[in-house]
Amino acid sequence: MTGTIKTWPALTVTLGALAVSGQAQQYQNILQPYIDRGDLPGVVTVVADPDRVLDLTCVGWADIESRKPMKADTLFWVASQSKPICGAAAMILWDEGKLDLDQPVANYLPALKDLKILTGSGTTRWHVEEPKNPPTVRQVLSHTSGMEWVNLAQQRAGKIDVLPFQEGVTVSAITPLRFQPGADYNYSNQGINIIAAIIEKISGQPYDEFLQQRLFNPLGMTNTTFWPTGAQLEQLAKSYCVKDGKLAVVEIGQLQYPLDNREKRFAEAAGGLFSTPEDLVKFYQMIAGKGVFHGTRILSAAAVAELGKKQTGDAVKNGYGLGWACSDNSMGHSGSHGTNTTVYKNTGKMALWLVQQTNLPKANEAKAAFERAADQNFKTTR
């Protein structure tokens, strides 16, 4: 079925084989006032099930100054939505019996065999402890390993794309843990990048090539990359903050520029991917399909269940799976410049929210309004 949706301003986006419902006008009516008031630059929303894109709505601008509208193929920095993709990549190797979630990460990366815990702050004397048990793959994927937010080199640079994964392992080996593995939760880009280094070791491939071969090609994700180039950069949505009471363009502070520089910039598993709405939804449809996308199995149903199951233990309040935020009924992730995806386990429906912004006061309000409407539509179309 070929369909179109009307966006604001007067623009028609062709969706090709994507199925479209009458929900588009509803979502546009909810979101358009935020654009008109200058609360948001522009938004793309997607609602889908494992088999169909039920709605894709584009509102406002990818670039306000040049009046470039949001479209289905607008490119977004999805930031930490890279983490679920890393988790899925790891579970491909788990399915093949090549990765054991409960083995210490040092079994795959021997440089990490002597990790230490550094405790104490302020007037307290610093104290070095030995881990009672070395951090496991499962703990690293669920942010309970004790690893820091980023390794020492990334801390020093103030950027996340400054090292190849294997060199990052060397730096991680001298970056202390914050607590005993399994005892607490600390959101860790460093840990997700350790998983990418393990994937490289097991597969014998660079991480980006593994993703391309095992995930992006089978899913038809042709515009998902760490290094947008050419036409992709032309389609990149600008990110906005508030300056002097108005929306103003802001660069992605965590990344180095130019974004297409493969010599200076390195793949970043925890937050480096760029993607489009029509690409990204395919990945989440595979997850909602319990590992199957349009008849092709990518992951086992057991692997998907592990990804979306709370892996942080009874003593840790934070609900996190293997690279995925999760609850009893949902799994998904957000990104630091405003993107967010939720997959509902009981229905297989999903809601994608794609925007590029940092600290805009009304952004969460607008997202919540869209998600409430989507959730209500899911309930009435079961």
QUIGI-V353096 format. One record per backbone hydrogen bond with DSSP energy under -0.5 kcal/mol. CO is the residue of the C=O (numbers start at 0). NH is the residue of the N-H. E is the energy in kcal/mol with one decimal. If there is no record, write none. Layout:
((CO NH E) (CO NH E))
//
This chain:
((2 14 -2.2) (4 12 -1.6) (6 10 -1.0) (7 59 -1.7) (8 10 -0.7) (10 6 -2.6) (10 12 -0.5) (11 13 -0.5) (12 4 -1.1) (14 17 -2.4) (15 2 -0.6) (20 23 -1.1) (21 24 -0.6) (21 25 -0.6) (22 26 -2.3) (23 27 -2.5) (24 28 -2.6) (25 29 -1.6) (26 30 -2.3) (27 31 -3.1) (28 32 -0.5) (30 33 -1.0) (30 34 -1.2) (31 35 -2.8) (32 36 -2.1) (33 38 -2.3) (33 39 -1.5) (34 37 -1.2) (40 60 -2.5) (42 58 -3.1) (43 353 -2.6) (44 56 -2.3) (45 351 -3.3) (46 53 -1.3) (46 54 -2.0) (47 349 -2.1) (51 48 -2.5) (51 53 -0.8) (53 20 -1.1) (54 46 -2.4) (56 44 -2.6) (57 7 -0.7) (58 42 -3.0) (59 69 -2.1) (61 237 -2.7) (62 66 -0.6) (62 67 -2.1) (63 66 -0.8) (66 68 -0.7) (67 61 -2.7) (67 62 -1.8) (70 73 -1.5) (71 277 -1.7) (73 276 -0.6) (74 236 -3.0) (75 77 -0.9) (75 274 -2.4) (77 80 -2.4) (78 81 -2.0) (79 82 -1.6) (80 84 -0.7) (81 85 -1.9) (82 86 -2.6) (83 87 -2.4) (84 88 -2.2) (85 89 -2.4) (86 90 -1.8) (87 91 -1.2) (88 92 -1.0) (89 93 -1.6) (90 94 -2.6) (91 95 -1.2) (92 97 -2.6) (92 98 -0.9) (93 96 -1.7) (98 100 -0.6) (99 102 -1.5) (100 137 -3.1) (102 136 -1.9) (103 106 -1.7) (104 107 -1.3) (104 108 -2.2) (108 111 -2.5) (109 112 -1.9) (111 114 -1.0) (114 130 -0.6) (115 176 -3.3) (116 118 -0.6) (116 128 -3.0) (118 126 -2.7) (120 123 -2.5) (126 118 -2.9) (128 116 -2.7) (134 104 -2.3) (135 139 -2.3) (136 140 -2.5) (137 141 -1.4) (138 143 -2.6) (138 144 -0.8) (139 142 -1.0) (140 322 -1.6) (142 185 -2.8) (143 181 -3.8) (145 177 -3.5) (147 189 -0.6) (148 188 -1.7) (148 189 -1.7) (150 154 -2.5) (151 155 -2.3) (152 156 -2.2) (153 157 -2.2) (153 158 -0.7) (160 265 -1.7) (163 167 -2.2) (164 168 -1.5) (165 169 -1.2) (166 170 -1.7) (167 171 -2.7) (168 172 -1.8) (170 173 -1.3) (171 174 -1.3) (173 175 -0.7) (176 117 -2.4) (179 182 -2.5) (187 191 -1.4) (188 192 -2.2) (189 193 -1.6) (190 194 -1.7) (191 195 -1.7) (192 196 -1.9) (193 197 -2.0) (194 198 -2.5) (195 199 -2.1) (196 200 -2.1) (197 201 -2.8) (198 202 -2.6) (199 203 -2.2) (205 209 -2.2) (206 210 -2.5) (207 211 -2.1) (208 212 -2.6) (209 213 -3.0) (210 214 -2.2) (210 215 -2.7) (211 216 -2.6) (214 218 -1.9) (215 219 -0.7) (215 220 -2.9) (216 219 -1.1) (219 221 -1.4) (220 223 -0.6) (224 273 -2.7) (228 231 -2.1) (228 232 -0.6) (229 233 -1.5) (230 234 -1.3) (231 234 -0.5) (232 235 -1.0) (234 74 -2.5) (238 249 -2.6) (239 357 -2.3) (240 242 -0.5) (240 247 -2.8) (242 245 -1.7) (245 242 -3.2) (247 240 -2.7) (250 252 -1.1) (251 254 -1.5) (253 159 -2.7) (253 160 -0.6) (257 260 -1.5) (259 261 -1.0) (260 264 -2.1) (267 270 -0.8) (267 271 -2.4) (272 77 -1.7) (272 78 -0.8) (273 224 -1.9) (274 75 -3.1) (275 278 -0.5) (275 279 -3.1) (276 280 -1.9) (278 281 -1.2) (278 282 -0.9) (279 283 -1.6) (280 284 -2.2) (281 285 -1.9) (282 286 -1.7) (283 287 -2.8) (284 288 -1.9) (285 290 -2.6) (285 291 -0.6) (286 289 -1.8) (288 291 -0.9) (290 297 -3.6) (290 298 -1.5) (292 295 -2.1) (294 296 -0.5) (295 292 -2.9) (295 297 -0.5) (299 303 -1.9) (300 304 -2.2) (301 305 -2.0) (302 306 -2.1) (303 307 -1.8) (305 308 -0.9) (306 321 -1.7) (312 315 -1.0) (314 316 -0.5) (317 319 -0.9) (318 325 -1.7) (319 310 -3.0) (320 322 -0.9) (323 320 -4.1) (324 331 -2.2) (328 344 -2.6) (328 345 -0.6) (329 326 -2.7) (330 342 -3.1) (331 324 -2.1) (332 340 -2.4) (334 337 -1.9) (336 356 -2.3) (338 334 -2.6) (339 352 -3.0) (340 332 -1.8) (341 350 -2.2) (342 330 -2.1) (342 344 -0.6) (343 347 -2.6) (348 343 -2.9) (349 47 -1.7) (350 341 -2.0) (351 45 -2.1) (352 339 -2.3) (352 354 -0.5) (353 43 -2.3) (354 356 -0.5) (355 239 -1.4) (359 362 -1.6) (361 365 -2.3) (362 366 -2.4) (363 367 -2.5) (364 368 -2.0) (365 369 -2.1) (366 370 -2.7) (367 371 -2.3) (368 372 -1.9) (369 373 -2.7) (370 374 -2.7) (371 375 -2.2) (372 376 -2.3) (373 377 -2.4) (374 378 -1.9) (375 379 -1.7) (376 380 -0.9) (377 380 -0.6) (378 381 -0.5))
//
